[in-house]
Amino acid sequence: MKRFVHVSAVMFVLSWVCFAQSSTNESPATKADVERYFQLAKSNDMMKKLMASMTQSIQRMTHEQYLKHQDELPPGYEAKMNAMMNDMFNNMPMDEMMEAMVPAYQKHFTKGDIDNLVAFYSSPTGAKLLRELPAIMAESMRDMMPIMTKYMETVQQRLLKETSDMIAQSKKQPQTGASATNN
């Protein structure tokens, strides 16, 4: 009987340890967990590199717009626009943005998920992904920019057409609201 009690006690303790480990891994990620992941993934640096890539893409787009409309634009337009974009991106509150991201990560990832991400990004493949991702994003942005520019021009043309159509339509209709208030 004593042996049964000892075996039962050991089984209970082992099962409790297993339960405690699994519940810890499935518990919500803490702010410290997310910040540990951000630090390992160099999220702040990644964000800065992404912003630099976006700046370059916007500067290319600005240059293309300048070339299309250079007769209509004042001298120094391109330099002024590039300086404005650089200023905007350089003054972006990165730390506040990173801080604002923490709750979303906590909502979508458990402590175990964050531990697994940290393990992955600590591996050779994860480390390579971290090294290569800024270049991949920069190349992707560069390749997508002409498509996005063309699409945005189409959207802008459609909005202008819809607006002018609505203005023309409203001018054709009698203004019933004005006559009703006069009575």
C-alpha positions, 0 to 999 in steps of 0.5 A, spaced: 500 500 500 505 504 501 508 503 494 502 504 491 501 511 495 509 513 493 508 511 486 501 515 485 504 521 489 510 521 484 505 520 478 501 526 480 508 530 481 510 528 474 503 530 471 503 536 475 510 538 472 507 536 465 501 540 466 505 546 468 510 546 463 504 546 457 500 551 461 506 556 461 507 555 453 500 556 452 499 562 457 499 569 453 505 572 451 508 577 456 510 584 454 517 581 456 516 575 451 514 580 445 520 585 447 525 579 447 523 576 440 523 584 437 530 584 440 532 578 437 529 579 430 532 586 430 525 589 429 527 596 430 533 595 425 528 592 420 523 597 421 528 602 419 531 599 413 524 598 411 522 605 411 529 607 408 527 602 402 520 605 402 523 612 402 527 610 395 521 607 392 517 614 393 523 618 391 523 614 384 516 615 384 517 622 385 522 622 380 517 619 375 512 624 376 517 630 376 519 627 369 512 627 367 510 634 369 516 637 369 514 643 365 508 644 370 512 644 376 517 649 379 524 648 380 527 645 386 520 640 386 524 634 386 529 636 391 524 639 396 519 633 395 525 628 397 527 632 403 520 632 405 520 625 405 526 624 408 524 628 414 518 625 415 521 618 415 527 620 419 522 623 424 517 617 425 516 615 432 519 608 431 520 606 439 512 608 440 510 604 433 514 598 436 511 599 443 504 599 439 505 593 436 506 589 442 499 588 444 497 585 437 503 580 438 501 578 445 494 577 442 496 572 437 502 569 440 502 564 446 509 564 450 510 557 447 509 561 440 514 566 442 519 561 444 519 557 438 520 564 434 526 565 438 528 558 437 527 559 429 531 566 429 536 563 433 537 557 428 542 558 422 536 559 417 532 564 421 539 568 422 539 568 414 532 570 414 533 576 418 540 578 414 536 577 407 529 580 409 531 587 408 534 586 401 528 582 399 523 587 402 527 593 398 527 589 391 520 587 392 518 594 393 522 596 387 519 591 383 512 593 386 512 600 385 511 601 377 505 596 378 502 600 384 504 607 381 500 605 375 494 602 379 494 608 383 493 612 377 488 608 374 484 609 381 485 617 381 483 617 374 476 613 376 475 618 382 476 624 378 471 621 373 466 619 378 467 626 381 466 630 375 460 625 373 456 626 380 457 634 379 454 634 372 449 629 375 447 634 381 447 640 376 442 637 372 437 635 377 432 641 380 434 643 387 428 641 390 431 642 397 431 650 396 424 651 393 421 647 399 424 652 404 422 658 401 414 656 402 
